[in-house]
Amino acid sequence: MTKSATRSADERRSRQALFITVSFVAVLWLVHLGAALFDLNLVKYGIYPRRITGTIGIAFAPLIHGSFSHLFANSVPILLLGTALLYGYPRSARVVLGCLYAGTGLAVWLTARDAYHIGASGLTFGMMFFVFIIGAIRWDRRAIALSMLVFFLYGGMVWGIFPTDPNVSYESHFFGALIGVVLAILCRNRDPAPLEKRYSWEDEAETPSDGPNNGPTQGGSRRLH
C-alpha cells in the first residue's frame, strides 16, 4: 500500500471513529434532555442488583445519568477514549464495546451494593484500561502513542475503582477496568500492527560501502453513578 493510500485509510478510519463516538454521546444527551424536559424519572431503569426487574438496567443504565454534571463528566472521556479505541483497534472494538457494555452491567447486577447503578462510567474505565494495557503489550508505535495519550489524560481514573464515595458506583468502574484489562490481553493480536515508516537514512545505513566489515548493525431510591 502506498503512503498516500495508507494516509487516506487512516483519515477515513479516524473520521469514522469520531462519528461513532459523537453519535453515541449525542444519544446520551438526547436521553438526558428528554428526561429533563418531560420530568421523567429514568433512575428506575438503572441496574438494581439481584432483582429480576433490575436486569433491565444492563441494557439501559449506561444511557442514564443523574445530572448534567454527571453526563458531562462521562461525555468528554467517551469522545476521546472511544475514538482512540475505534481508530487504533477497529477489529477489537466490536468485541470490546459489546463485552464492556453487557459484561460490566451483568457483573454489577450480580455483585454490587443494593442501589440503582446508572451512567456510562463503566464504559469509560473499560476503554481507558484496554487502550493503556494493550499498548503496553503490543509495543508498536501507534499502540504506544495511544497508550501514553490516554494515560496522560486519564491515568488518575485508576483511583475510581476503589470505594471512595458512597454515592459513586465504584463497582461499575472496577468491573469495567477489569474487563478492559482481560480483553486487552485476549485481543492483543486481533488488529495487525501498522506498517512502520521507513526513512531514506535507514536505507543508506544498510547500503554496504567499500570499507571492510560494513553491514547492517442505594436501597430503593438510592442511585449510584
VEXTORDO-564874 format. One record per residue (C-alpha): x, y, z. Coordinates in Angstrom, 3 decimals, padded with zeros to 6 digits. Layout:
BEGIN
node px: X py: Y pz: Z .
...
END
This chain:
BEGIN
node px: 000.000 py: 000.000 pz: 000.000 .
node px: 001.388 py: 003.437 pz: -000.935 .
node px: 001.931 py: 006.183 pz: 001.606 .
node px: -000.953 py: 008.225 pz: 000.205 .
node px: -003.303 py: 005.234 pz: 000.339 .
node px: -002.245 py: 004.483 pz: 003.913 .
node px: -002.780 py: 008.099 pz: 004.899 .
node px: -006.191 py: 008.126 pz: 003.249 .
node px: -007.228 py: 004.936 pz: 005.050 .
node px: -006.077 py: 006.373 pz: 008.384 .
node px: -008.023 py: 009.571 pz: 007.824 .
node px: -011.150 py: 007.642 pz: 006.863 .
node px: -010.850 py: 005.426 pz: 009.928 .
node px: -010.324 py: 008.392 pz: 012.252 .
node px: -013.387 py: 010.174 pz: 010.841 .
node px: -015.482 py: 007.042 pz: 011.240 .
node px: -014.268 py: 006.541 pz: 014.815 .
node px: -015.091 py: 010.139 pz: 015.705 .
node px: -018.518 py: 009.918 pz: 014.051 .
node px: -019.459 py: 006.804 pz: 016.043 .
node px: -018.399 py: 008.266 pz: 019.384 .
node px: -020.061 py: 011.622 pz: 018.707 .
node px: -023.263 py: 009.790 pz: 017.760 .
node px: -023.239 py: 007.777 pz: 020.989 .
node px: -022.613 py: 010.861 pz: 023.120 .
node px: -025.426 py: 012.633 pz: 021.246 .
node px: -027.765 py: 009.804 pz: 022.228 .
node px: -026.745 py: 010.223 pz: 025.878 .
node px: -027.536 py: 013.924 pz: 025.738 .
node px: -030.854 py: 013.392 pz: 023.966 .
node px: -031.913 py: 010.886 pz: 026.617 .
node px: -030.989 py: 013.230 pz: 029.456 .
node px: -032.507 py: 016.304 pz: 027.826 .
node px: -035.711 py: 014.398 pz: 027.135 .
node px: -035.897 py: 013.261 pz: 030.744 .
node px: -035.332 py: 016.812 pz: 031.995 .
node px: -037.819 py: 018.323 pz: 029.548 .
node px: -040.630 py: 015.903 pz: 030.343 .
node px: -039.716 py: 015.478 pz: 034.027 .
node px: -039.104 py: 011.740 pz: 033.668 .
node px: -037.515 py: 009.643 pz: 036.390 .
node px: -035.287 py: 007.228 pz: 034.488 .
node px: -033.348 py: 006.023 pz: 037.511 .
node px: -035.745 py: 003.084 pz: 037.872 .
node px: -034.334 py: 001.802 pz: 034.580 .
node px: -030.862 py: 001.532 pz: 036.086 .
node px: -029.279 py: -001.664 pz: 037.375 .
node px: -030.644 py: -002.834 pz: 040.710 .
node px: -028.508 py: -005.800 pz: 041.808 .
node px: -030.099 py: -009.212 pz: 042.239 .
node px: -033.611 py: -008.048 pz: 041.388 .
node px: -035.151 py: -009.519 pz: 038.266 .
node px: -036.626 py: -006.121 pz: 037.419 .
node px: -033.138 py: -004.653 pz: 037.817 .
node px: -031.783 py: -006.615 pz: 034.868 .
node px: -033.341 py: -004.072 pz: 032.521 .
node px: -030.564 py: -001.751 pz: 033.637 .
node px: -027.953 py: -003.913 pz: 031.936 .
node px: -029.317 py: -002.512 pz: 028.672 .
node px: -030.320 py: 000.981 pz: 029.769 .
node px: -028.137 py: 002.049 pz: 032.717 .
node px: -025.222 py: 003.378 pz: 030.576 .
node px: -027.685 py: 005.709 pz: 028.840 .
node px: -028.992 py: 007.236 pz: 032.082 .
node px: -027.259 py: 009.925 pz: 034.125 .
node px: -028.200 py: 011.570 pz: 037.388 .
node px: -027.329 py: 015.153 pz: 036.427 .
node px: -025.865 py: 017.293 pz: 033.686 .
node px: -022.544 py: 017.380 pz: 035.528 .
node px: -022.539 py: 013.576 pz: 035.693 .
node px: -023.306 py: 013.397 pz: 031.973 .
node px: -020.639 py: 015.927 pz: 031.056 .
node px: -018.064 py: 014.083 pz: 033.187 .
node px: -018.644 py: 010.981 pz: 031.059 .
node px: -019.096 py: 012.669 pz: 027.678 .
node px: -015.582 py: 014.017 pz: 027.158 .
node px: -013.799 py: 010.768 pz: 028.142 .
node px: -016.133 py: 008.762 pz: 025.905 .
node px: -015.323 py: 011.033 pz: 022.969 .
node px: -011.573 py: 010.749 pz: 023.434 .
node px: -011.267 py: 007.159 pz: 024.633 .
node px: -013.891 py: 005.834 pz: 022.234 .
node px: -012.205 py: 007.490 pz: 019.283 .
node px: -008.806 py: 006.118 pz: 020.353 .
node px: -010.243 py: 002.613 pz: 020.694 .
node px: -012.124 py: 002.615 pz: 017.387 .
node px: -009.256 py: 004.198 pz: 015.490 .
node px: -006.424 py: 002.149 pz: 016.951 .
node px: -008.173 py: -001.217 pz: 017.213 .
node px: -011.149 py: -001.359 pz: 014.817 .
node px: -011.403 py: -005.164 pz: 014.813 .
node px: -011.129 py: -005.481 pz: 018.560 .
node px: -013.509 py: -002.589 pz: 019.192 .
node px: -016.550 py: -004.612 pz: 018.132 .
node px: -015.803 py: -007.239 pz: 020.758 .
node px: -014.548 py: -004.815 pz: 023.403 .
node px: -017.504 py: -002.444 pz: 023.344 .
node px: -020.058 py: -005.248 pz: 023.449 .
node px: -018.302 py: -007.015 pz: 026.314 .
node px: -017.829 py: -003.805 pz: 028.280 .
node px: -021.450 py: -002.771 pz: 027.836 .
node px: -023.043 py: -006.110 pz: 028.732 .
node px: -020.304 py: -007.607 pz: 030.897 .
node px: -019.960 py: -004.646 pz: 033.236 .
node px: -023.717 py: -004.429 pz: 033.679 .
node px: -024.041 py: -008.135 pz: 034.415 .
node px: -021.174 py: -008.075 pz: 036.931 .
node px: -022.721 py: -005.080 pz: 038.703 .
node px: -026.117 py: -006.816 pz: 038.820 .
node px: -024.554 py: -009.932 pz: 040.334 .
node px: -022.276 py: -008.393 pz: 042.956 .
node px: -022.825 py: -004.675 pz: 043.590 .
node px: -024.461 py: -002.888 pz: 046.502 .
node px: -028.240 py: -002.588 pz: 046.746 .
node px: -028.885 py: 000.658 pz: 044.902 .
node px: -029.678 py: 001.890 pz: 041.424 .
node px: -026.488 py: 001.983 pz: 039.369 .
node px: -026.568 py: 004.345 pz: 036.389 .
node px: -024.174 py: 006.042 pz: 033.993 .
node px: -021.629 py: 005.185 pz: 031.318 .
node px: -018.551 py: 005.350 pz: 033.532 .
node px: -018.066 py: 001.578 pz: 033.320 .
node px: -017.517 py: 002.044 pz: 029.595 .
node px: -015.024 py: 004.866 pz: 030.086 .
node px: -012.984 py: 002.884 pz: 032.614 .
node px: -013.028 py: -000.190 pz: 030.398 .
node px: -011.864 py: 001.730 pz: 027.335 .
node px: -009.129 py: 003.548 pz: 029.224 .
node px: -007.690 py: 000.356 pz: 030.717 .
node px: -007.982 py: -001.513 pz: 027.415 .
node px: -006.127 py: 001.107 pz: 025.379 .
node px: -003.447 py: 001.557 pz: 028.011 .
node px: -002.782 py: -002.139 pz: 028.664 .
node px: -002.846 py: -003.258 pz: 025.035 .
node px: -000.349 py: -000.528 pz: 024.187 .
node px: 001.993 py: -001.827 pz: 026.861 .
node px: 001.633 py: -005.370 pz: 025.499 .
node px: 001.865 py: -004.739 pz: 021.746 .
node px: 004.569 py: -002.076 pz: 021.843 .
node px: 004.184 py: -000.872 pz: 018.257 .
node px: 004.393 py: 002.852 pz: 017.642 .
node px: 000.672 py: 003.552 pz: 017.308 .
node px: -000.215 py: 001.401 pz: 020.316 .
node px: 002.421 py: 003.111 pz: 022.459 .
node px: 001.274 py: 006.571 pz: 021.376 .
node px: -002.387 py: 005.838 pz: 022.155 .
node px: -001.465 py: 004.188 pz: 025.454 .
node px: 000.615 py: 007.146 pz: 026.603 .
node px: -002.045 py: 009.604 pz: 025.465 .
node px: -004.890 py: 008.025 pz: 027.432 .
node px: -002.682 py: 007.532 pz: 030.488 .
node px: -001.577 py: 011.166 pz: 030.375 .
node px: -005.176 py: 012.373 pz: 030.082 .
node px: -006.976 py: 009.877 pz: 032.308 .
node px: -004.402 py: 007.976 pz: 034.349 .
node px: -005.940 py: 009.416 pz: 037.510 .
node px: -009.079 py: 007.393 pz: 036.801 .
node px: -007.373 py: 004.367 pz: 038.341 .
node px: -008.391 py: 005.609 pz: 041.795 .
node px: -012.033 py: 005.391 pz: 040.774 .
node px: -012.023 py: 001.600 pz: 041.052 .
node px: -011.810 py: 001.947 pz: 044.853 .
node px: -014.776 py: 002.752 pz: 047.142 .
node px: -014.018 py: 006.390 pz: 047.983 .
node px: -017.506 py: 007.944 pz: 047.644 .
node px: -020.640 py: 006.101 pz: 048.846 .
node px: -022.711 py: 007.805 pz: 046.137 .
node px: -020.484 py: 006.636 pz: 043.285 .
node px: -020.760 py: 003.185 pz: 041.721 .
node px: -017.137 py: 002.137 pz: 042.081 .
node px: -018.339 py: -001.354 pz: 041.171 .
node px: -019.049 py: -000.188 pz: 037.615 .
node px: -015.594 py: 001.363 pz: 037.465 .
node px: -013.910 py: -001.736 pz: 038.843 .
node px: -015.611 py: -004.250 pz: 036.575 .
node px: -015.216 py: -002.024 pz: 033.526 .
node px: -011.491 py: -001.748 pz: 034.244 .
node px: -011.147 py: -005.482 pz: 034.908 .
node px: -012.916 py: -006.444 pz: 031.689 .
node px: -010.807 py: -003.915 pz: 029.788 .
node px: -007.574 py: -005.480 pz: 031.078 .
node px: -008.703 py: -009.029 pz: 030.260 .
node px: -009.808 py: -008.027 pz: 026.756 .
node px: -006.511 py: -006.227 pz: 026.129 .
node px: -004.684 py: -009.486 pz: 026.796 .
node px: -007.069 py: -011.591 pz: 024.731 .
node px: -007.245 py: -009.183 pz: 021.774 .
node px: -003.590 py: -008.166 pz: 021.659 .
node px: -003.079 py: -009.761 pz: 018.221 .
node px: -006.540 py: -009.210 pz: 016.770 .
node px: -005.586 py: -005.995 pz: 014.949 .
node px: -002.492 py: -006.033 pz: 012.728 .
node px: 000.270 py: -003.637 pz: 013.658 .
node px: 000.553 py: -000.636 pz: 011.304 .
node px: 003.345 py: -000.670 pz: 008.747 .
node px: 006.406 py: 001.043 pz: 010.125 .
node px: 007.517 py: 004.088 pz: 008.214 .
node px: 010.918 py: 003.738 pz: 006.591 .
node px: 013.178 py: 006.710 pz: 006.140 .
node px: 015.830 py: 007.246 pz: 003.481 .
node px: 018.638 py: 007.438 pz: 006.011 .
node px: 017.790 py: 003.900 pz: 007.171 .
node px: 018.327 py: 002.585 pz: 003.640 .
node px: 021.594 py: 004.488 pz: 003.376 .
node px: 022.791 py: 002.976 pz: 006.663 .
node px: 022.173 py: -000.519 pz: 005.311 .
node px: 023.950 py: 000.080 pz: 001.983 .
node px: 027.379 py: -001.612 pz: 002.086 .
node px: 030.354 py: 000.637 pz: 001.442 .
node px: 033.834 py: -000.111 pz: 000.101 .
node px: 035.350 py: -000.425 pz: 003.556 .
node px: 035.733 py: -003.726 pz: 005.422 .
node px: 033.289 py: -005.111 pz: 007.967 .
node px: 030.403 py: -002.909 pz: 006.813 .
node px: 026.830 py: -004.122 pz: 007.096 .
node px: 023.531 py: -003.653 pz: 008.996 .
node px: 024.003 py: -003.427 pz: 012.705 .
node px: -028.632 py: 002.866 pz: 047.003 .
node px: -031.728 py: 000.788 pz: 048.715 .
node px: -034.977 py: 001.563 pz: 046.884 .
node px: -034.357 py: 005.129 pz: 045.704 .
node px: -030.580 py: 005.470 pz: 046.075 .
node px: -028.675 py: 005.844 pz: 042.850 .
node px: -025.003 py: 005.360 pz: 042.187 .
node px: -023.331 py: 006.844 pz: 039.147 .
END
